[in-house]
Amino acid sequence: MYRESTTGADAGWSVAGVKLESRFLLGSASYPSPQALSGSIRASGTQVVTVGLKRVLAAQESDGFIAALRETLETCGARLLPNTAGCYSARDAIEMAHMARELYQTHWVKLEVIGEEHTLQPDPVELVEAARVLVREGFVVWPYCTDDLLTCRRLLDAGCEVLMPWGAPIGSGQGLLNPFALRTLRERLPDATLIVDAGLGTPSHAAQAMEMGFDAVLLCSAVSRSRDPVEMARAFALAIEAGRRAWRAGAIAKHDRAIPSTPTGAKSQNPRPCV
């Protein structure tokens, strides 16, 4: 099992008083086998795994995926983050969140309220309304949202402790389509916990998000639909650590012209003799 080192200044992060070390959050859908799901969770080193309540309710008792998920979470000590995937209104999402709390005995919920079927883009109005209600009712709300700054501010005002802006539409594998908007979120909301969620396809996309200073990355399809989910989970874990370390180290500024790495403006006072 991989887990990022917590030495030095980067000793982890927290949500609602719960300390986390891994900055890799993983989804549990679309794996080719229960073994691939279990192996991917272990290889990722994740401490937070999302699950769609609608899928669980539709599953039979013999569903090997649900059994594998429960067993792996118990042995790895990871937390479950139920989501309201498939909801298209605040009312449905609120109802689903309450069902998840009863079923899993957790007040954490990943809030999804979809407004458009083609892109699966979150509905900002319904999302904020659902967040307000759920926060008042004691939930720790992790809203899946767009990269719109004003919507994100409204979600923070509603009491959300985490924001999860998309990189691209769910499952599209396109990476970070609007780096400017994501950088703006990080700059304008310096104290918020920001997690890039959805649309990532390769480990380099995750590294890019972490290099921007995002706190974590959540993904599913990029691992579950890859040729080798376990190896891809390990690759993403390494990329996320690399991106985080790069952000902490501080990248050099971009320039329009070449800047020599070795100074050439002055002659050496002690030139090396010719041989």
C-alpha positions as CSV (number, residue, x, y, z in Angstrom):
1,M,0.0,0.0,0.0
2,Y,1.4,3.4,-1.0
3,R,1.0,6.4,1.2
4,E,2.7,9.8,0.9
5,S,5.4,10.6,3.5
6,T,4.3,13.0,6.2
7,T,7.7,14.2,7.1
8,G,8.7,17.9,7.0
9,A,6.2,20.7,6.6
10,D,3.6,18.7,4.8
11,A,2.1,16.6,7.7
12,G,-1.3,16.1,6.1
13,W,-4.6,17.9,6.1
14,S,-7.9,17.6,7.9
15,V,-11.7,17.8,7.3
16,A,-14.1,18.5,10.2
17,G,-11.3,17.6,12.7
18,V,-10.4,14.3,10.9
19,K,-6.7,14.2,10.1
20,L,-5.8,12.7,6.7
21,E,-2.4,11.9,5.2
22,S,-3.2,10.7,1.7
23,R,-4.2,13.4,-0.8
24,F,-5.6,10.9,-3.2
25,L,-9.4,10.2,-3.0
26,L,-10.7,7.3,-5.0
27,G,-14.1,6.3,-6.5
28,S,-15.4,2.8,-6.3
29,A,-17.4,2.5,-9.6
30,S,-16.7,0.7,-12.9
31,Y,-13.9,-1.6,-11.9
32,P,-13.6,-4.8,-14.0
33,S,-13.6,-7.1,-10.9
34,P,-13.9,-6.9,-7.2
35,Q,-10.2,-7.9,-7.0
36,A,-9.3,-4.9,-9.1
37,L,-11.3,-2.6,-6.9
38,S,-9.7,-3.9,-3.7
39,G,-6.2,-3.9,-5.2
40,S,-6.6,-0.3,-6.5
41,I,-7.7,1.0,-3.1
42,R,-4.7,-0.7,-1.5
43,A,-2.2,0.5,-4.1
44,S,-3.5,4.1,-4.0
45,G,-3.0,4.5,-0.2
46,T,-6.3,6.4,-0.1
47,Q,-8.0,7.1,3.1
48,V,-11.3,8.3,1.5
49,V,-13.3,6.2,-0.9
50,T,-16.6,7.4,-2.5
51,V,-19.6,5.2,-3.2
52,G,-22.8,5.9,-5.0
53,L,-25.8,5.2,-2.8
54,K,-28.1,4.4,-5.7
55,R,-25.7,1.7,-6.8
56,V,-25.6,0.1,-3.4
57,L,-29.4,0.2,-3.1
58,A,-29.7,-1.5,-6.5
59,A,-27.1,-4.2,-5.7
60,Q,-28.0,-7.7,-4.7
61,E,-26.6,-9.2,-1.5
62,S,-24.3,-11.4,-3.7
63,D,-22.7,-8.3,-5.3
64,G,-19.0,-9.0,-5.0
65,F,-18.1,-5.4,-5.5
66,I,-19.9,-4.2,-2.4
67,A,-18.5,-7.0,-0.3
68,A,-15.0,-6.3,-1.6
69,L,-15.4,-2.6,-0.8
70,R,-16.5,-3.2,2.7
71,E,-13.8,-5.7,3.5
72,T,-11.1,-3.5,2.0
73,L,-12.2,-0.4,3.9
74,E,-12.1,-2.3,7.1
75,T,-8.6,-3.7,6.6
76,C,-7.1,-0.5,5.2
77,G,-8.8,1.8,7.7
78,A,-10.2,4.1,5.0
79,R,-13.3,6.2,5.4
80,L,-16.4,5.9,3.2
81,L,-17.7,9.1,1.5
82,P,-21.2,8.3,0.1
83,N,-22.3,10.5,-2.7
84,T,-25.6,11.6,-4.2
85,A,-24.8,10.8,-7.8
86,G,-27.8,10.6,-10.1
87,C,-29.7,13.4,-8.3
88,Y,-31.1,16.3,-10.4
89,S,-32.7,18.4,-7.7
90,A,-31.9,19.7,-4.2
91,R,-34.8,17.8,-2.8
92,D,-33.6,14.4,-4.2
93,A,-30.0,15.0,-3.1
94,I,-31.1,15.9,0.5
95,E,-33.2,12.8,0.7
96,M,-30.4,10.7,-0.6
97,A,-27.9,12.2,1.9
98,H,-30.2,11.3,4.8
99,M,-30.5,7.7,3.5
100,A,-26.7,7.5,3.3
101,R,-26.3,8.7,6.8
102,E,-28.7,6.1,8.1
103,L,-27.1,3.3,6.0
104,Y,-23.4,4.1,6.7
105,Q,-23.6,5.9,10.0
106,T,-21.6,8.9,8.7
107,H,-22.4,12.5,8.4
108,W,-20.0,13.0,5.5
109,V,-21.6,13.3,2.1
110,K,-20.3,14.1,-1.3
111,L,-23.1,16.3,-2.7
112,E,-23.9,16.0,-6.4
113,V,-26.8,17.8,-8.0
114,I,-26.6,17.4,-11.8
115,G,-28.2,20.0,-14.0
116,E,-27.4,18.8,-17.5
117,E,-27.3,15.3,-18.9
118,H,-24.7,15.6,-21.7
119,T,-22.0,17.2,-19.6
120,L,-23.2,16.1,-16.1
121,Q,-22.5,19.7,-15.1
122,P,-23.6,20.5,-11.5
123,D,-26.6,22.8,-11.1
124,P,-25.3,25.7,-9.1
125,V,-28.7,26.9,-7.8
126,E,-29.8,23.5,-6.6
127,L,-26.4,22.6,-5.3
128,V,-26.1,25.7,-3.0
129,E,-29.7,25.1,-1.8
130,A,-29.0,21.5,-0.9
131,A,-25.7,22.4,0.8
132,R,-27.4,25.0,3.0
133,V,-30.0,22.5,4.2
134,L,-27.6,19.7,4.8
135,V,-25.1,21.8,6.7
136,R,-27.9,23.0,9.0
137,E,-28.8,19.3,9.5
138,G,-25.3,18.4,10.7
139,F,-23.7,17.0,7.5
140,V,-20.1,17.7,6.5
141,V,-20.8,18.5,2.8
142,W,-18.3,17.9,0.1
143,P,-19.9,19.6,-2.9
144,Y,-19.0,18.6,-6.5
145,C,-19.1,21.9,-8.3
146,T,-17.8,23.8,-11.3
147,D,-14.8,26.1,-11.3
148,D,-17.0,29.2,-11.0
149,L,-15.6,31.5,-8.2
150,L,-19.0,33.0,-7.2
151,T,-20.6,29.6,-6.9
152,C,-17.7,28.4,-4.8
153,R,-18.0,31.4,-2.5
154,R,-21.7,30.8,-2.0
155,L,-21.0,27.2,-1.1
156,L,-18.4,28.3,1.5
157,D,-20.9,30.8,2.9
158,A,-23.4,28.0,3.1
159,G,-21.0,26.2,5.5
160,C,-19.2,23.7,3.3
161,E,-15.7,22.8,4.6
162,V,-14.5,21.4,1.3
163,L,-15.0,22.4,-2.3
164,M,-14.6,19.9,-5.2
165,P,-14.4,21.8,-8.5
166,W,-14.3,19.8,-11.7
167,G,-11.3,19.5,-13.9
168,A,-13.5,18.4,-16.9
169,P,-16.8,16.5,-17.3
170,I,-17.0,13.3,-15.3
171,G,-15.3,10.4,-17.0
172,S,-14.1,12.4,-20.0
173,G,-10.3,12.0,-19.3
174,Q,-9.6,15.5,-20.6
175,G,-7.7,16.8,-17.7
176,L,-7.8,20.4,-16.5
177,L,-9.7,22.2,-19.2
178,N,-9.6,25.6,-17.5
179,P,-6.4,26.0,-15.6
180,F,-7.0,29.8,-15.3
181,A,-10.2,29.3,-13.5
182,L,-8.7,26.7,-11.1
183,R,-5.7,28.9,-10.4
184,T,-8.1,31.8,-9.7
185,L,-9.9,29.6,-7.2
186,R,-6.7,28.7,-5.4
187,E,-5.6,32.4,-5.3
188,R,-8.9,33.9,-4.3
189,L,-9.8,31.2,-1.8
190,P,-6.5,30.7,0.0
191,D,-7.9,29.2,3.2
192,A,-10.4,26.8,1.6
193,T,-9.8,23.1,1.2
194,L,-9.9,22.6,-2.6
195,I,-10.0,19.2,-4.3
196,V,-10.0,18.7,-8.1
197,D,-12.7,16.2,-8.8
198,A,-13.7,14.6,-12.2
199,G,-12.4,14.6,-15.7
200,L,-8.8,13.6,-15.1
201,G,-7.3,11.0,-17.4
202,T,-3.6,10.6,-16.7
203,P,-1.3,11.0,-13.7
204,S,0.2,14.1,-15.2
205,H,-3.2,15.8,-14.9
206,A,-3.2,15.0,-11.2
207,A,0.3,16.3,-10.8
208,Q,-0.7,19.5,-12.6
209,A,-3.6,20.1,-10.1
210,M,-1.3,19.5,-7.1
211,E,1.4,21.8,-8.6
212,M,-1.3,24.6,-8.5
213,G,-1.6,24.1,-4.8
214,F,-4.8,22.1,-4.6
215,D,-5.2,20.1,-1.4
216,A,-6.1,16.8,-3.0
217,V,-7.4,15.0,-6.1
218,L,-10.5,12.7,-6.5
219,L,-10.9,10.5,-9.4
220,C,-12.4,7.2,-10.5
221,S,-12.7,6.4,-14.2
222,A,-9.0,7.1,-14.9
223,V,-8.1,4.2,-12.6
224,S,-11.1,1.9,-12.9
225,R,-11.3,1.9,-16.7
226,S,-7.6,1.7,-17.4
227,R,-6.0,-1.4,-18.7
228,D,-4.4,-2.2,-15.3
229,P,-6.3,-0.4,-12.5
230,V,-4.0,-1.4,-9.7
231,E,-0.9,-0.2,-11.5
232,M,-2.7,3.0,-12.6
233,A,-3.7,3.7,-9.0
234,R,-0.1,3.4,-7.9
235,A,1.0,5.8,-10.7
236,F,-1.6,8.4,-9.7
237,A,-0.4,8.1,-6.1
238,L,3.2,8.9,-7.1
239,A,2.1,11.7,-9.4
240,I,0.0,13.3,-6.6
241,E,3.0,13.2,-4.2
242,A,5.3,14.6,-6.9
243,G,2.9,17.5,-7.6
244,R,2.5,18.3,-4.0
245,R,6.3,18.3,-3.4
246,A,6.7,20.5,-6.5
247,W,4.2,23.0,-5.1
248,R,6.0,23.1,-1.8
249,A,9.4,23.5,-3.5
250,G,8.1,26.5,-5.6
251,A,8.4,26.4,-9.4
252,I,10.5,29.0,-11.3
253,A,8.6,31.9,-13.0
254,K,7.9,31.6,-16.8
255,H,9.8,34.0,-19.1
256,D,9.4,34.9,-22.8
257,R,13.1,34.5,-23.5
258,A,15.9,32.2,-22.5
259,I,17.7,32.9,-19.3
260,P,21.1,31.1,-19.1
261,S,21.5,28.8,-16.2
262,T,25.2,29.6,-16.0
263,P,26.1,33.3,-15.7
264,T,28.1,34.5,-18.7
265,G,28.2,38.3,-18.2
266,A,31.4,38.4,-16.2
267,K,34.7,36.7,-16.8
268,S,35.9,34.4,-14.1
269,Q,38.6,35.9,-11.8
270,N,40.4,32.5,-11.7
271,P,40.1,31.0,-15.1
272,R,41.0,27.4,-15.4
273,P,44.4,27.0,-17.2
274,C,44.5,25.4,-20.6
275,V,45.9,21.9,-20.7
